[in-house]
Amino acid sequence: MSSILTSVIVCTRNRPNDLSNFLNSLEKQISIPNELIIVDSSDVPLENNDQFKNQFNSEHFPSTKLIYKHSQPGLTLQRNIGLSLFHGELVYFFDDDTILEPDYIQKMNDVFIENPNYGGGMGFVKNIVSKKNNFYRMFHKIFLLQRDYASGKFTMSGMPTHTYGLNNFKNVQVLGGCCMAFRSHVFLKHKFDENLKFYASMEDCDFSARVSKDHQLFYNPAAKLMHLQSPTAREKIENSCAMYIHNYSYLFFKNFFKHNPLKIFAYAWSVLGLLLESLIFRDKIHFNGYIKGLKQYYLK
């Protein structure tokens, strides 16, 4: 099997312990990346952190080019900074709270090498817990909402469905931001949308929606990792819900409405579904967050 030059980009903020665990798993890869780029927006730069300096060095990564950059916070901003620095043929994006199985990169590289038509892909997040058949899942299906154990395509309302939990290889439209990879030529046309600020909920869906119009994407269950979803430095529930429905609205009109204005009815149906979901399955905090996000979008 021929080799392929790989770059890994990790964006991080105030989570040195999570990043340390990720670096431990990256160091154990069968296929070590040629380049590792850390884009850090921590309040205290990691270059001053002893734990980070003891791992991010040539002793632990002797065959990898190491690049560190401190930046302003913002996931899409940080990812674009990473894209200004890479030199590989394949670019992997990992969240700092992921743990890779030792053959993750090798299993993904094999698919890219054997299938030149694929422009991007993702692996299997093995700690995703979601019941396949229950009323909650049916509710999401009826209201065209985001769900797992699904096709990996976008619904009529522009909501993503995910292949999380599936065991079969699939062509998809939606990649998860915690573990997505792309061929370098994808970035000649596409960058991450910096209008999505801070934690930038749904930025991966936006990027997938645009790239999938030009390139085939895949889901590879043979490449496994864990996404621990660290609570550190994440938005509070109300703010997270506000960001989610605000960004969903922005991305619907950006990526779907202009191609088919009739999809506005599906969008309104999904917004109603989110509000009902918060009242039936969640709590007032979620409902207030969604209302807050809608006001932020429509009354801006």
C-alpha positions in Angstrom: 0.0 0.0 0.0 1.5 3.4 -1.0 1.8 6.1 1.5 0.1 9.5 1.6 1.2 12.7 3.3 -1.2 13.5 6.1 -1.7 16.7 8.2 -3.6 16.7 11.5 -5.3 20.0 12.7 -6.5 20.3 16.2 -8.2 23.4 17.5 -8.3 23.7 21.3 -9.2 26.2 24.0 -8.6 25.9 27.8 -8.6 22.0 27.7 -5.0 20.9 28.3 -6.0 17.6 29.9 -8.3 16.6 27.0 -5.6 17.6 24.5 -3.0 15.6 26.4 -5.2 12.4 26.1 -5.7 13.0 22.4 -1.9 13.5 21.9 -1.3 10.2 23.7 -3.6 8.4 21.2 -2.1 10.2 18.2 1.4 9.2 19.3 0.3 5.5 19.2 -1.0 5.6 15.6 0.3 2.9 13.3 0.4 5.6 10.6 1.9 8.6 12.3 0.9 11.9 10.6 3.5 13.8 8.7 2.4 17.1 10.2 0.6 18.1 13.4 -0.9 21.6 13.8 -2.3 22.9 17.1 -4.3 26.1 16.9 -4.8 27.2 20.4 -7.1 30.0 21.7 -6.6 29.3 25.4 -6.6 32.2 27.8 -3.1 31.1 28.9 -1.3 29.9 25.7 -0.4 26.3 25.8 3.2 27.1 24.8 3.6 28.2 28.5 2.1 24.9 29.7 4.7 22.3 30.9 2.3 19.3 30.3 1.8 20.4 26.7 5.5 21.2 26.1 6.5 17.7 27.5 4.3 16.1 24.8 4.4 18.4 21.8 8.0 17.8 20.9 10.3 15.8 18.6 10.9 13.2 21.3 7.2 12.1 21.1 6.7 12.9 17.4 10.2 12.4 15.9 8.9 12.0 12.3 6.2 14.7 12.4 6.5 18.4 11.6 5.0 20.2 14.6 3.3 23.6 14.3 1.8 25.6 17.1 -0.2 28.8 16.7 -2.0 30.8 19.3 -5.1 32.7 18.0 -8.2 34.5 18.9 -11.1 32.2 20.0 -13.6 30.8 17.4 -13.7 27.3 16.0 -14.1 28.3 12.3 -11.4 31.0 12.6 -9.0 28.5 14.2 -9.7 25.8 11.6 -9.0 28.3 8.8 -5.8 29.3 10.5 -4.9 25.7 10.5 -5.7 25.5 6.8 -3.2 28.4 6.1 -0.4 26.3 7.6 -0.8 22.7 6.4 1.2 20.9 3.6 -0.3 17.4 3.4 -2.3 15.6 0.8 -4.9 14.7 3.4 -6.1 16.9 6.2 -7.6 15.4 9.4 -9.6 17.6 11.8 -10.0 16.1 15.3 -11.6 17.6 18.4 -9.2 17.9 21.3 -11.5 15.5 23.4 -11.2 12.6 21.0 -9.3 9.4 21.6 -8.2 7.5 18.5 -7.7 3.7 18.2 -4.2 2.9 17.0 -5.2 2.1 13.4 -7.6 5.0 12.9 -5.5 7.1 10.5 -4.3 3.9 8.7 -7.9 2.7 8.1 -8.9 6.1 6.8 -5.8 6.5 4.6 -6.5 3.1 3.0 -9.9 4.3 1.8 -8.5 7.5 0.3 -5.7 5.7 -1.4 -7.9 2.9 -2.9 -10.7 5.4 -3.9 -9.3 8.5 -5.6 -12.9 9.8 -6.2 -13.5 10.4 -2.4 -12.9 14.0 -1.3 -13.6 13.5 2.4 -14.7 11.1 5.0 -15.1 10.2 8.7 -14.8 7.3 11.1 -16.9 5.5 13.7 -17.5 7.2 17.0 -17.9 4.2 19.2 -19.2 5.8 22.4 -22.2 7.4 20.8 -25.2 6.1 22.7 -28.6 6.4 21.0 -31.6 4.1 21.0 -32.5 2.9 17.5 -36.3 2.6 18.0 -38.3 4.7 20.4 -40.8 7.5 20.4 -38.1 10.1 20.6 -36.4 8.9 17.5 -39.8 8.7 15.7 -40.5 12.3 16.8 -37.2 13.4 15.2 -38.0 11.6 12.0 -41.5 13.1 11.7 -40.2 16.7 12.3 -37.1 16.2 10.0 -34.7 16.7 12.9 -31.2 15.7 13.5 -30.7 12.0 14.4 -28.3 9.1 14.6 -28.4 5.6 13.0 -29.5 7.3 9.8 -28.5 7.9 6.2 -25.9 10.6 6.7 -27.8 12.9 4.4 -29.6 16.1 4.9 -33.4 16.2 5.4 -35.8 18.4 3.4 -35.5 21.0 6.2 -31.7 21.2 5.9 -31.2 19.2 9.2 -28.4 16.7 9.2 -28.8 13.0 9.9 -25.8 11.1 11.1 -24.4 7.6 10.5 -23.3 7.4 14.1 -23.9 3.8 15.3 -24.0 2.2 11.9 -21.6 -0.7 11.1 -21.7 -0.5 7.3 -19.6 1.6 5.0 -21.7 4.4 3.4 -21.5 7.3 1.0 -22.8 10.3 2.9 -23.4 14.1 2.8 -22.8 14.8 6.5 -19.5 14.5 8.3 -19.0 15.0 12.0 -16.6 17.8 13.0 -14.9 15.7 15.7 -13.2 13.5 13.1 -13.6 14.6 9.5 -10.8 14.4 6.9 -10.5 15.9 3.4 -8.2 15.8 0.4 -6.2 19.0 0.2 -7.7 20.2 -3.1 -11.1 20.6 -1.3 -9.7 23.7 0.3 -8.9 25.4 -2.9 -12.6 26.3 -3.0 -14.0 25.7 0.5 -13.1 27.3 3.8 -15.0 27.3 7.2 -17.6 30.1 7.6 -16.3 32.6 10.1 -19.8 34.1 10.5 -20.3 31.1 12.8 -18.7 32.4 16.0 -17.2 30.9 19.1 -18.1 27.2 19.5 -19.8 27.5 16.1 -22.5 24.9 16.4 -23.2 23.1 13.1 -20.1 24.4 11.3 -19.3 20.8 10.3 -22.8 20.5 8.7 -22.3 23.7 6.8 -18.9 22.6 5.5 -20.2 19.1 4.6 -23.2 20.6 2.8 -21.0 22.7 0.6 -18.3 20.1 -0.1 -20.7 17.3 -0.8 -22.0 19.2 -3.8 -18.5 18.9 -5.4 -17.0 15.7 -3.9 -18.1 12.3 -2.7 -17.9 11.8 1.1 -17.8 8.5 3.0 -18.4 7.0 6.5 -15.9 4.3 7.4 -16.9 2.2 10.5 -13.6 0.3 10.4 -11.8 3.5 11.7 -12.8 3.9 15.3 -12.4 6.6 17.9 -14.1 7.9 21.1 -15.5 11.4 21.4 -15.6 12.2 25.1 -17.4 15.6 24.6 -15.6 17.3 27.4 -17.9 19.8 29.3 -14.9 22.2 29.8 -15.3 25.5 28.0 -18.6 24.5 26.4 -21.6 26.8 26.2 -24.3 26.7 28.9 -27.5 24.9 27.9 -29.6 28.0 27.1 -26.8 29.6 25.1 -26.0 26.3 23.4 -29.7 26.0 22.3 -29.7 29.6 21.1 -26.6 29.1 19.1 -27.9 25.8 17.6 -31.2 27.2 16.3 -29.6 30.5 15.2 -26.9 28.7 13.2 -29.5 26.3 11.8 -31.6 29.2 10.5 -28.5 30.9 9.1 -27.3 27.7 7.3 -30.8 26.8 6.0 -31.1 30.1 4.2 -27.5 30.0 3.1 -27.3 26.4 1.8 -30.9 25.2 1.0 -33.5 28.0 0.7 -31.8 29.7 -2.3 -31.8 26.4 -4.3 -35.4 25.6 -3.4 -37.6 28.3 -1.7 -40.4 25.8 -1.1 -38.2 24.1 1.6 -39.2 27.0 3.8 -42.2 24.9 4.9 -39.9 22.1 5.9 -37.7 24.5 7.8 -40.7 25.9 9.7 -41.8 22.4 10.5 -38.4 21.5 12.0 -38.3 24.7 14.1 -41.8 23.8 15.4 -40.4 20.4 16.2 -37.4 21.8 18.2 -39.8 23.9 20.3 -42.2 21.0 20.9 -39.2 18.7 21.7 -38.0 21.1 24.4 -41.5 21.2 26.0 -42.1 17.4 25.7 -38.7 15.8 26.3 -36.5 18.5 27.8 -37.3 21.6 29.9 -37.9 25.4 30.0 -34.2 26.2 29.7 -34.0 24.5 26.3 -37.3 26.2 25.1 -36.0 29.6 26.3 -32.7 29.0 24.5 -34.5 28.3 21.2 -36.7 31.4 21.5 -33.6 33.4 22.3 -31.8 32.1 19.2 -34.7 32.8 16.9 -34.9 36.4 18.2 -31.2 36.8 17.7 -31.5 35.6 14.1 -34.7 37.4 13.0 -34.4 40.6 15.1 -30.7 41.2 14.3 
